Amino acid sequence: MLAQQKQEIIALFQAALAPVLAGTTLEPTVVLERPRDASHGDVACNIAMQLAKQLKQNPRELAQTIVTAVLANPAGKGLVEAVEIAGPGFINVRVSNAAKQAVVKTILGEADSYGRSTAGAGKQVILEFVSANPTGPLHVGHGRQAALGDALSSLFDAQGYKVTREFYYNDAGVQIQTLANSVQARARGLKPGDAEWPESAYNGDYIADIANDFKAGKTVSASDGQPATANGNVEDIDSIRPFAVTYLRNEQDIDLQAFGVKFDNYYLESSLYADGKVNNAVETLIKAGHTYEQDGALWLRTTDFGDDKDRVMRKTDGTYTYFVPDVAYHLVKWQRGFVQAINIQGSDHHGTIARVRAGLQAVDMGIPQGYPDYVLHKMVTVMKDGEEVKISKRAGSYVTVRDLIEWSGGGDIAKGRDAVRFFLISRKADTEFVFDVDVALKTTDENPVYYVQYAHARICRILENWGGDESAVANVDLSPLTAPTEATLLATLAAYPEMLARAQAELGPHQVAFYLRDLAANLHSFYFAEKVLVEDEAVKMARLALVIAARQVLRNGLALIGVSAPNKM
């Protein structure tokens, strides 16, 4: 049911309640829900049961009063077909066939805009995701973040929000020094397994690639920032460090490009120190009175804001603990005007949530308690040829995003990108996910992305066989669409806008993948039950309009999650 139709039914109920509530102070909210059993109707309302006790009336009798008024209201003509009472006072509403069929013309008229809303107009949101340390290629966990973050960003965009996609580079700290030491060791001719190879060094082949390019005096550039030119001096660790970081940032850029993910902004952790943002945040916390000195360290009273214990901010050696720059970074987000911020991160970041939020509360700047929001995802297990894949020769200790894309497409990057994107949002973020490359390569119903894309291609083939002008279906009579599979398909198409709004509100992009699989299943069921290109012209044109509308919604949904909609398969 379309949102406008639902609002019209709510208005019918409100009008029916007006005389019943006259003289009282009651202001109930009419809520319509979909019945668990579709045979009970299209929407159900329990308003009579809610109000019966307060009005001292029998709930079924009150329900009958409401039903009589709804049916007598001329505003419901053409929309409401029947209203029935069930059980102790539930009110079930059946809408007319014409109302159900109206979704087709709505979709044809709105096209790419169907499902989009202006609910978030005037609001802005920042989504931070991937945010990998520039110490190696992107692994499959980063891939899950990229798929989730990009799809969630698109959901907010579809609701009218001004969206900023941001990548935060942790380019400061011990790991960066470890990277520089690893490259230097390789440049000196050492390799993993050698007696002098550093115990903590990174072992992937990519370290050797960086070392070779450094010795060759090459120049590398990342998506933003200054290019880095190697001087070739293997003893100059201060030259190796920025070269290695820029090299790997460029590698990650290439991975993200293959994945079809773009960011609006890149933010460097090192800039927080260079610009004095970390020191400023610490000084603000001290002035706010939420810190104390103990055992030569500076502590933050995070227990005042719900944490299980106070946290050290500045260690005895004068360096800051890792959550301090996180507090400074999110303070910057707030100061940039982002009243809503969402972080998509691995579940191993769970422990940082309380202390980051506590730090933001402690600056006493009016930042909400739940700022920022978090979407934490669990790990991805990769299966290939029936076995779990744990390492990549290129990365040394894990499967990379590029590996997964190349494997899942059989060498076809576009096909692999579609499979990886769809698969990685097809489960709730907080559930572990097994990515089976063998399934991603299948051209059967077992492969969910193939199943959905084939529904789109199937419609394109129907239209190709028809060979007519698609604009001719814009104003066709849709009354022939009464078969059970047609009714199911119509209802699914009408549910798309509400699904998008719910997925955005619940930060659950997996709902888009669920919806697309349901829509594809309903399209395939319709295809096998009802022939489209029949001799009856009226039926043929109505069904053509229906499948064109279904094709449009498949395109819209797939585009939102960054997956292509091929015309042929």
C-alpha positions in Angstrom: 0.0 0.0 0.0 1.3 3.4 -0.9 2.1 5.9 1.9 -0.5 8.3 0.7 -3.2 5.7 0.8 -2.2 4.7 4.3 -2.5 8.3 5.4 -5.9 8.5 3.8 -7.1 5.5 5.7 -5.7 7.0 8.9 -7.7 10.1 8.2 -10.8 8.0 7.8 -10.3 6.5 11.3 -9.5 9.9 12.8 -12.8 11.3 11.3 -14.7 8.3 12.7 -13.2 8.9 16.1 -13.9 12.6 16.3 -17.5 12.3 17.6 -16.6 9.4 19.9 -13.8 11.5 21.5 -15.8 14.7 21.7 -15.8 16.1 25.2 -12.7 14.1 26.3 -9.0 15.1 26.4 -7.9 11.9 24.6 -5.7 12.4 21.6 -4.9 8.8 20.4 -2.6 8.0 17.5 -4.0 5.8 14.8 -1.5 3.1 13.8 -2.0 0.8 10.9 -0.1 -2.5 10.8 0.1 -5.3 8.3 -1.9 -8.4 9.5 0.3 -11.5 10.1 -2.2 -13.4 8.0 -2.7 -11.7 4.6 -6.1 -13.3 4.3 -7.3 -11.0 7.2 -6.9 -7.9 5.1 -4.4 -5.3 3.9 -4.0 -3.3 7.1 -5.2 -3.7 10.7 -5.8 -1.3 13.5 -6.3 -1.9 17.3 -7.4 1.6 18.2 -10.8 0.4 19.5 -9.0 -2.0 22.0 -6.7 0.9 23.1 -9.6 3.3 23.8 -12.3 1.0 25.1 -11.2 1.0 28.8 -10.7 4.8 28.8 -14.1 5.4 27.2 -15.7 2.6 29.3 -17.0 0.9 26.3 -17.1 -2.7 25.0 -14.1 -2.9 22.5 -16.1 -4.7 19.8 -19.0 -2.2 20.1 -16.6 0.7 19.8 -15.0 -1.0 16.8 -18.4 -1.4 15.2 -19.0 2.4 15.7 -15.7 3.2 14.0 -16.3 0.7 11.1 -19.8 2.1 10.4 -18.4 5.7 10.3 -15.4 4.7 8.0 -17.7 2.9 5.6 -20.1 5.8 5.5 -17.4 8.4 4.7 -17.4 9.3 1.0 -13.7 10.0 1.2 -13.1 6.3 1.3 -14.8 5.6 -1.9 -12.5 3.9 -4.4 -10.0 3.2 -1.7 -11.7 1.0 1.0 -13.4 -2.1 -0.2 -14.3 -3.7 3.1 -13.8 -3.1 6.9 -14.2 -6.0 9.3 -14.0 -6.7 13.0 -12.0 -9.6 14.3 -11.4 -11.1 17.7 -11.8 -8.8 20.7 -11.9 -5.7 18.6 -9.3 -5.7 15.8 -10.3 -3.7 12.8 -9.2 -5.2 9.4 -9.3 -3.1 6.3 -9.3 -4.4 2.7 -8.4 -1.8 0.1 -9.9 -1.9 -3.4 -8.1 -3.5 -6.4 -7.9 -0.1 -8.0 -6.1 1.3 -5.0 -3.6 -1.6 -5.1 -3.1 -1.2 -8.9 -2.4 2.5 -8.5 1.2 1.8 -7.5 2.1 1.0 -11.1 1.3 4.4 -12.4 3.0 6.0 -9.4 6.2 4.1 -10.2 6.0 4.8 -14.0 5.5 8.5 -13.2 8.3 8.8 -10.6 10.8 6.4 -12.2 14.2 6.8 -10.6 12.7 8.9 -7.8 10.2 6.3 -6.7 10.9 5.4 -3.1 12.8 8.6 -2.4 11.6 11.0 0.3 12.2 14.5 1.6 11.9 13.5 5.2 15.5 14.4 5.9 15.6 17.6 4.0 17.7 20.3 5.7 19.5 17.7 7.9 23.0 16.6 7.4 24.8 13.4 8.5 28.3 12.1 8.3 29.1 8.4 7.9 32.6 7.2 8.6 33.5 3.8 7.3 36.4 1.6 6.2 38.9 4.0 8.0 41.7 1.4 7.6 45.2 1.9 8.9 47.5 2.6 5.9 49.6 -0.4 6.8 48.4 -2.9 4.2 45.7 -3.7 1.6 42.0 -3.6 2.6 40.8 -6.9 4.0 37.4 -8.5 3.8 36.3 -6.8 7.0 37.0 -3.4 5.4 35.0 -4.7 2.4 32.0 -5.4 4.7 32.3 -1.9 6.1 32.5 -0.4 2.6 29.4 -2.2 1.5 27.4 -1.4 4.6 28.6 2.2 4.8 28.0 3.0 1.2 24.5 1.4 1.2 23.6 3.2 4.4 24.8 6.5 3.0 22.6 5.9 0.0 19.6 5.2 2.2 20.1 8.5 4.0 20.5 10.3 0.7 17.2 8.6 -0.5 15.5 10.2 2.6 16.6 13.7 1.6 19.6 14.0 4.0 22.8 15.8 3.0 25.3 13.0 3.3 29.0 13.1 3.8 31.0 9.9 3.4 34.3 10.1 5.3 37.4 7.9 5.5 39.5 8.5 8.6 43.1 7.5 8.3 44.9 6.3 11.4 48.2 7.5 10.1 49.9 8.0 13.4 51.2 5.7 16.1 53.1 2.4 16.6 51.6 0.6 13.5 53.0 3.3 11.2 56.4 3.0 12.6 56.2 -0.8 12.3 55.3 -0.3 8.6 58.3 1.9 8.1 60.6 -0.6 9.8 59.2 -3.5 7.7 59.8 -1.6 4.5 63.3 -0.6 5.6 64.1 -4.3 6.4 63.0 -5.4 3.0 64.9 -2.6 1.3 68.0 -3.8 3.1 67.5 -7.2 1.6 65.9 -9.1 4.5 62.8 -11.2 4.2 60.4 -13.0 6.5 62.2 -15.9 8.1 65.6 -14.3 8.2 67.3 -14.2 11.6 67.4 -10.4 11.5 63.8 -9.9 10.3 61.9 -7.8 12.9 59.5 -10.0 14.9 56.6 -7.5 14.7 57.1 -6.7 11.0 54.5 -7.1 8.3 55.2 -10.1 6.1 53.0 -9.6 3.0 54.5 -9.4 -0.5 53.3 -5.8 -0.7 56.1 -4.8 1.7 58.6 -5.9 -0.9 56.8 -4.0 -3.6 57.0 -0.8 -1.5 60.7 -1.4 -0.8 61.5 -1.9 -4.4 59.7 1.3 -5.5 61.3 3.2 -2.7 64.8 2.1 -3.8 63.8 3.0 -7.4 63.0 6.6 -6.3 59.4 6.5 -7.5 56.7 9.0 -6.8 53.3 7.9 -5.4 50.1 9.8 -4.8 46.9 9.1 -2.8 43.4 10.4 -3.4 44.2 13.6 -1.6 47.3 15.2 -0.1 50.8 15.8 -1.4 52.6 13.2 -3.6 55.5 11.4 -1.9 58.8 10.9 -3.8 61.3 8.3 -2.5 64.9 9.4 -2.2 66.2 5.8 -2.4 68.2 6.0 0.8 67.3 2.8 2.7 68.8 4.3 6.0 66.4 7.3 5.9 63.5 6.1 7.9 61.9 9.5 7.9 61.7 9.3 4.1 60.5 5.7 4.1 57.6 6.4 6.5 55.6 8.9 4.4 56.4 7.1 1.2 55.1 3.8 2.6 51.9 5.5 4.0 51.2 7.3 0.7 51.9 4.1 -1.3 49.4 2.1 0.7 46.8 4.9 0.7 47.0 4.7 -3.1 46.7 0.9 -3.0 43.6 1.3 -0.9 42.2 3.9 -3.3 42.6 1.3 -6.1 40.8 -1.3 -4.0 37.9 1.1 -3.3 37.7 2.1 -7.0 37.4 -1.6 -7.9 34.6 -1.8 -5.3 32.8 1.3 -6.6 33.0 3.2 -3.3 33.8 6.9 -3.3 34.3 9.2 -0.3 33.6 12.9 0.0 36.4 13.5 2.4 39.5 12.0 3.9 40.6 12.9 7.4 44.1 12.2 8.7 44.6 11.4 12.4 48.0 13.1 12.1 46.3 16.3 11.3 44.6 16.3 14.7 48.0 16.5 16.3 49.5 18.9 13.7 46.5 21.3 14.1 46.5 21.1 17.9 43.0 19.5 18.0 44.1 16.7 20.4 45.8 19.2 22.8 42.7 21.5 22.6 40.4 18.6 23.4 42.4 17.6 26.4 42.6 21.2 27.6 38.8 21.5 27.2 38.3 18.4 29.3 40.6 19.7 32.0 38.9 23.0 32.2 35.5 21.3 32.4 36.7 19.6 35.6 36.3 16.0 34.5 40.0 15.0 34.8 42.4 14.3 37.6 46.1 13.4 38.0 47.1 10.1 39.5 50.4 8.1 39.5 51.9 10.6 37.1 49.1 10.1 34.5 46.1 12.2 33.5 42.8 10.4 33.9 39.3 11.2 32.6 36.3 10.5 34.9 34.4 8.4 32.3 32.5 6.7 35.2 30.6 10.0 35.5 29.2 9.3 32.1 28.3 5.6 32.3 31.7 3.9 31.7 32.7 1.0 34.0 35.9 2.6 35.1 37.9 5.8 34.6 40.3 5.9 31.7 43.9 7.2 31.3 44.2 10.0 28.8 47.9 10.9 29.0 50.3 8.3 30.1 53.3 8.8 32.3 55.6 9.2 29.2 53.5 12.1 28.0 51.8 10.3 25.1 48.0 10.0 24.7 46.1 6.8 24.9 44.3 5.7 21.6 40.8 6.9 22.6 41.9 10.6 23.1 42.4 11.4 19.3 39.0 9.6 18.8 37.4 12.1 21.2 39.1 15.0 19.4 38.1 13.7 16.0 34.4 13.4 17.0 34.5 16.8 18.6 35.6 18.1 15.3 32.7 16.4 13.6 30.3 18.1 16.0 32.0 21.5 15.4 31.7 20.9 11.7 27.9 20.9 12.1 27.2 17.2 12.0 24.5 16.7 14.7 24.2 13.1 13.5 27.4 11.0 13.0 27.5 7.3 12.3 30.5 5.0 12.5 30.6 1.7 10.7 33.3 -0.4 12.4 34.3 -3.9 13.3 32.8 -5.4 16.5 36.3 -5.2 18.1 35.7 -1.5 18.5 32.9 -2.1 21.0 35.1 -1.2 24.0 35.8 2.3 22.6 32.1 3.3 22.4 31.6 4.1 26.1 34.8 6.1 26.5 34.4 8.1 23.3 30.9 9.1 24.2 32.0 9.8 27.8 34.7 12.1 26.5 32.3 14.0 24.3 29.9 14.4 27.2 32.7 15.6 29.4 33.5 18.6 27.2 30.1 20.1 28.3 29.2 21.4 24.8 25.7 20.0 24.6 26.6 16.9 22.6 23.8 14.2 22.9 24.5 11.1 25.1 24.3 8.7 22.1 26.7 10.6 19.9 28.0 9.2 17.7 25.9 6.2 16.5 27.7 3.0 15.8 27.0 0.1 13.4 29.3 -2.7 14.4 29.8 -5.7 12.1 31.1 -9.1 12.9 33.8 -11.0 11.0 33.6 -12.5 7.5 34.7 -16.0 6.8 35.7 -16.7 3.2 35.1 -20.1 1.7 36.6 -21.1 -1.7 36.6 -24.6 -3.3 34.9 -25.9 -0.3 37.6 -24.8 2.1 38.1 -21.8 4.4 40.6 -19.3 3.0 42.6 -17.6 5.8 45.5 -15.9 4.0 46.5 -14.1 0.9 50.0 -14.2 -0.6 49.8 -10.5 -1.4 48.7 -9.5 2.1 50.5 -12.1 4.1 47.9 -12.8 6.7 44.4 -12.2 5.5 42.1 -12.2 2.4 42.0 -8.8 0.7 39.0 -7.1 -0.8 40.6 -7.2 -4.2 41.1 -11.0 -3.9 37.4 -11.4 -3.1 36.3 -9.3 -6.0 38.5 -11.0 -8.5 37.6 -14.5 -7.3 33.8 -13.8 -7.1 33.8 -12.5 -10.7 36.0 -15.2 -12.2 38.3 -12.4 -13.2 35.5 -10.1 -14.2 35.8 -7.1 -11.9 32.3 -5.7 -12.5 30.7 -9.1 -11.9 32.8 -9.6 -8.8 31.9 -6.2 -7.4 28.2 -6.9 -7.8 28.5 -10.2 -6.0 30.7 -8.9 -3.1 28.6 -5.8 -2.6 25.3 -7.7 -2.5 26.6 -10.6 -0.4 28.2 -8.3 2.2 25.0 -6.4 3.0 22.7 -9.5 2.8 23.0 -10.2 6.5 22.5 -8.0 9.6 25.8 -6.3 10.4 25.9 -7.9 13.9 25.9 -11.4 12.6 28.9 -13.4 11.4 28.9 -14.0 7.7 30.3 -16.8 5.6 31.2 -15.6 2.1 31.1 -18.6 -0.3 33.0 -17.7 -3.5 31.7 -20.9 -5.1 28.1 -19.7 -4.6 29.0 -16.2 -6.0 30.2 -17.8 -9.2 27.0 -19.8 -9.7 24.4 -18.9 -12.4 21.5 -20.5 -10.5 18.8 -19.5 -8.1 21.3 -20.4 -5.3 23.2 -17.3 -6.0 21.1 -14.4 -4.6 22.6 -11.6 -6.7 22.2 -13.6 -9.8 18.6 -14.4 -8.8 17.8 -10.7 -8.4 19.7 -9.6 -11.5 18.1 -12.3 -13.6 14.6 -11.0 -12.6 15.6 -7.7 -14.2 17.1 -9.4 -17.3 13.9 -11.5 -17.6 11.7 -8.4 -17.8 14.1 -6.9 -20.4 13.7 -10.0 -22.5 9.9 -9.9 -22.3 10.0 -6.3 -23.5 12.4 -7.1 -26.2 10.1 -9.9 -27.5 7.2 -7.4 -27.3 9.0 -4.8 -29.3 6.6 -2.0 -28.5 6.9 1.5 -27.3 7.1 1.5 -23.5 5.6 5.0 -23.2 2.4 3.4 -24.5 1.7 1.8 -21.1 1.7 5.0 -19.1 -2.1 5.3 -19.1 -3.3 1.8 -19.7 -6.3 0.3 -17.8 -4.8 -1.7 -14.9 -8.1 -3.4 -13.8 -7.1 -6.8 -15.4 -4.4 -7.2 -12.7 -6.4 -9.4 -10.3 -4.5 -12.7 -10.3 -3.0 -13.8 -7.0 0.6 -13.5 -8.2 -0.2 -10.0 -9.6 -1.7 -8.9 -6.3 1.4 -10.1 -4.5 3.7 -8.3 -6.9 1.7 -5.1 -6.6 1.8 -5.2 -2.8 5.6 -5.8 -2.9 6.1 -2.8 -5.2 4.0 -0.6 -3.0 6.1 -1.6 0.1 9.4 -0.3 -1.4 9.3 3.3 -0.1 8.3 2.2 3.4 11.1 -0.4 3.4 13.6 2.3 2.5 12.5 4.6 5.3 12.6 1.8 7.8 16.0 0.6 6.7 17.4 4.1 7.1 15.8 4.7 10.5 17.0 1.3 11.8 20.5 1.6 10.2 19.8 -1.7 8.5 20.8 -1.8 4.8 20.4 -5.5 4.8 16.7 -4.9 4.5 17.3 -3.7 1.0 18.8 -7.0 0.0 16.0 -8.9 1.7 13.4 -6.8 -0.2 15.1 -7.3 -3.6 15.2 -11.1 -3.1 11.5 -11.0 -2.2 10.7 -8.8 -5.2 12.6 -11.1 -7.5 10.9 -14.1 -6.1 7.5 -12.6 -6.7 8.4 -11.5 -10.2 9.6 -15.0 -11.1 6.4 -16.5 -9.6 4.3 -14.2 -11.6 6.3 -15.0 -14.8 5.6 -18.7 -14.4 1.9 -18.3 -13.5 0.8 -15.6 -15.9 1.9 -15.2 -19.5 2.5 -11.5 -20.3 2.3 -11.4 -24.1 -1.2 -12.8 -24.4 -3.6 -12.2 -27.2 -6.0 -10.2 -25.0 -4.7 -6.7 -25.6 -6.1 -5.2 -22.4 -4.5 -7.9 -20.3 -1.2 -7.8 -22.2 -0.9 -4.0 -21.8 -1.7 -4.1 -18.1 0.9 -6.8 -17.5 3.4 -5.0 -19.5 2.9 -2.0 -17.3 3.3 -4.2 -14.2 6.6 -5.7 -15.3 8.0 -2.3 -16.4 7.2 -1.0 -12.9 8.9 -4.0 -11.4 11.9 -3.5 -13.6 12.1 0.2 -12.4 12.0 -0.8 -8.7 14.6 -3.5 -9.2 16.8 -0.9 -10.9 16.2 1.6 -8.1 17.0 -0.9 -5.3 20.1 -2.4 -7.0 21.5 1.1 -7.7 21.0 2.1 -4.1 23.4 -0.7 -3.0 25.8 -0.2 -5.8 24.9 -3.3 -7.9 24.3 -3.3 -11.6 21.0 -4.2 -13.3 22.1 -6.1 -16.5 19.6 -6.3 -19.4 20.9 -9.7 -20.5 22.5 -12.6 -18.5 
